[in-house]
């Protein structure tokens, strides 16, 4: 069973009570996944060399935006999220494919031209909106975008 820690604090500036939830990551390490009292999902980007980097981000933006803001190596995003270049290609781990909607036709067409191998979990990160359901998702970064 996971040990979840909660902390209630009073915001001096906006005079409201904020609940911060601390979720266990690994062993006794805890991370606060809140922004103004809201839960923030954690995305785990795994590089081709096997190293992983967790990124905590707000909901509503794209996975590509979260990667760019966090300087994730290998996500180039040359078109800025317009689904026009395929340089934000990623692989969604098979066990998380049900957490993301199916790609639209324009994304499928762009995925046909990716430089790295296209796999079952191939997606363009600019086309995936971050939701609470993506908390803990494992995203593999391909070895190349060009």
VEXDREN-2710 file (C-alpha; in Angstrom, 1 decimal):
% VEXDREN-2710
k/r/px/py/pz
1/UNK/0.0/0.0/0.0
2/UNK/1.3/3.5/-0.9
3/UNK/1.8/6.0/1.9
4/UNK/0.3/9.3/0.9
5/UNK/1.1/12.4/2.9
6/UNK/-1.1/15.4/2.9
7/UNK/-0.4/19.0/4.1
8/UNK/-2.9/21.8/4.5
9/UNK/-1.5/25.3/4.3
10/UNK/-3.0/28.8/4.3
11/UNK/-2.2/30.9/1.2
12/UNK/-1.3/34.4/2.6
13/UNK/-1.7/36.2/-0.7
14/UNK/-5.0/34.8/-1.9
15/UNK/-6.4/33.9/1.5
16/UNK/-7.4/30.3/0.7
17/UNK/-6.5/26.9/2.0
18/UNK/-4.4/24.7/-0.2
19/UNK/-4.1/20.9/0.0
20/UNK/-0.7/19.6/-1.0
21/UNK/-0.5/15.8/-1.7
22/UNK/2.9/14.1/-1.5
23/UNK/3.0/10.9/-3.5
24/UNK/5.8/8.4/-3.1
25/UNK/8.0/8.0/-6.1
26/UNK/10.6/5.4/-5.1
27/UNK/11.3/4.1/-1.6
28/UNK/11.2/7.0/0.8
29/UNK/11.5/9.8/-1.8
30/UNK/8.5/12.1/-2.0
31/UNK/7.6/14.7/-4.6
32/UNK/4.9/17.3/-4.2
33/UNK/2.6/17.2/-7.3
34/UNK/0.6/20.3/-6.7
35/UNK/0.2/23.7/-8.3
36/UNK/-2.1/26.0/-6.3
37/UNK/-3.6/23.0/-4.6
38/UNK/-4.3/21.0/-7.9
39/UNK/-2.8/17.6/-8.6
40/UNK/-0.2/17.7/-11.4
41/UNK/0.5/14.5/-13.4
42/UNK/4.0/13.2/-13.7
43/UNK/5.3/12.1/-17.1
44/UNK/8.3/9.9/-17.3
45/UNK/10.6/10.4/-20.3
46/UNK/12.9/7.5/-21.0
47/UNK/16.0/8.2/-23.2
48/UNK/17.4/5.6/-25.7
49/UNK/20.3/5.0/-23.3
50/UNK/17.8/3.9/-20.6
51/UNK/18.0/6.9/-18.4
52/UNK/14.6/8.3/-17.2
53/UNK/13.5/11.7/-16.2
54/UNK/10.2/12.5/-14.5
55/UNK/8.5/15.7/-15.4
56/UNK/5.6/17.1/-13.4
57/UNK/3.4/19.3/-15.5
58/UNK/0.0/21.0/-15.6
59/UNK/-3.0/19.4/-17.3
60/UNK/-4.4/21.0/-20.5
61/UNK/-1.1/21.5/-22.4
62/UNK/0.5/19.0/-24.7
63/UNK/3.1/16.4/-23.9
64/UNK/5.4/18.2/-26.3
65/UNK/5.1/21.4/-24.4
66/UNK/5.9/19.7/-21.1
67/UNK/9.0/18.1/-22.8
68/UNK/10.2/21.4/-24.2
69/UNK/9.7/23.3/-20.9
70/UNK/11.7/20.6/-19.2
71/UNK/14.5/20.4/-21.8
72/UNK/14.0/16.8/-22.6
73/UNK/16.7/15.7/-25.1
74/UNK/15.5/14.3/-28.4
75/UNK/12.2/16.3/-28.6
76/UNK/12.9/18.9/-31.3
77/UNK/9.4/20.2/-32.0
78/UNK/10.4/22.4/-35.0
79/UNK/6.9/23.3/-36.0
80/UNK/5.9/24.3/-32.4
81/UNK/3.1/21.8/-32.2
82/UNK/1.3/22.3/-35.5
83/UNK/1.5/18.6/-36.5
84/UNK/3.6/19.6/-39.5
85/UNK/7.1/18.2/-38.9
86/UNK/7.1/14.9/-36.8
87/UNK/10.2/16.0/-34.8
88/UNK/8.3/15.4/-31.6
89/UNK/7.9/11.7/-32.3
90/UNK/7.7/9.6/-29.1
91/UNK/6.8/6.0/-28.2
92/UNK/4.0/5.4/-25.6
93/UNK/4.8/2.3/-23.6
94/UNK/2.3/-0.4/-24.5
95/UNK/0.7/-0.6/-21.1
96/UNK/-0.3/3.1/-21.4
97/UNK/-1.8/3.1/-24.9
98/UNK/-5.3/3.0/-23.5
99/UNK/-4.6/6.3/-21.7
100/UNK/-4.3/8.3/-24.9
101/UNK/-6.8/8.8/-27.6
102/UNK/-6.2/7.3/-31.0
103/UNK/-4.2/9.4/-33.5
104/UNK/-6.2/11.5/-36.0
105/UNK/-5.6/11.1/-39.7
106/UNK/-3.2/14.1/-40.0
107/UNK/-1.1/12.6/-37.2
108/UNK/-1.1/9.2/-38.9
109/UNK/0.1/10.8/-42.1
110/UNK/3.0/12.6/-40.3
111/UNK/3.9/9.4/-38.5
112/UNK/4.4/7.7/-41.9
113/UNK/7.4/9.9/-42.5
114/UNK/9.2/9.7/-39.1
115/UNK/13.0/9.1/-39.2
116/UNK/13.1/6.6/-36.3
117/UNK/11.4/3.3/-36.5
118/UNK/7.6/3.5/-36.4
119/UNK/6.2/1.2/-33.7
120/UNK/2.8/0.4/-32.3
121/UNK/3.1/3.2/-29.6
122/UNK/4.4/5.8/-32.0
123/UNK/2.8/9.2/-31.5
124/UNK/3.5/12.9/-32.0
125/UNK/3.8/14.4/-28.6
126/UNK/2.2/17.7/-29.8
127/UNK/-1.0/15.8/-30.4
128/UNK/-1.4/14.3/-26.9
129/UNK/-3.1/16.5/-24.3
130/UNK/-1.9/16.1/-20.7
131/UNK/-4.6/14.8/-18.4
132/UNK/-4.7/13.4/-14.9
133/UNK/-5.0/9.9/-16.6
134/UNK/-1.4/10.3/-17.9
135/UNK/0.1/10.4/-14.4
136/UNK/3.0/7.9/-14.3
137/UNK/3.0/7.3/-18.1
138/UNK/6.3/6.1/-19.6
139/UNK/7.3/7.9/-22.8
140/UNK/10.2/6.6/-24.8
141/UNK/12.2/9.1/-26.8
142/UNK/13.5/7.8/-30.1
143/UNK/17.1/7.7/-31.0
144/UNK/16.7/10.3/-33.7
145/UNK/14.2/12.8/-35.1
146/UNK/16.1/13.6/-38.3
END
